[in-house]
């Protein structure tokens, strides 16, 4: 069975970690969140939203495949 993960990195620097395809970074993590604890950077928010969507979609696809008795990897 496939195992699906989502990867992100945060750092105080401008890069936010090592950016690679499918990988979300949070640059300037010390100022990326508002006083309310929510992300204040819209681009980071959109990246995290897209990452979560892809993870849920991949997991759902794997669960559907498994429930139909197929051993095909996704």
Residue pairs with C-beta under 8 A, 6 or more apart in sequence:
1 62
1 66
2 58
2 62
2 73
2 74
4 55
4 58
4 59
4 62
5 55
6 24
6 51
6 52
6 54
6 55
7 22
7 23
7 24
8 17
8 23
8 24
8 25
8 26
8 48
8 51
9 16
9 17
9 18
9 23
9 24
9 25
9 26
10 16
10 17
10 25
10 26
10 29
10 32
11 17
11 25
11 26
11 27
11 29
12 28
12 29
12 30
13 27
13 28
14 27
14 28
15 25
15 27
16 25
16 26
16 27
16 28
16 29
16 44
17 23
17 25
17 26
18 25
19 25
22 51
22 54
24 44
24 47
24 48
24 50
24 51
25 44
25 47
26 32
26 39
26 41
26 44
27 44
28 41
31 40
32 39
32 40
32 41
32 44
33 39
33 40
34 40
39 45
39 48
58 74
61 74
62 74
65 72
65 74
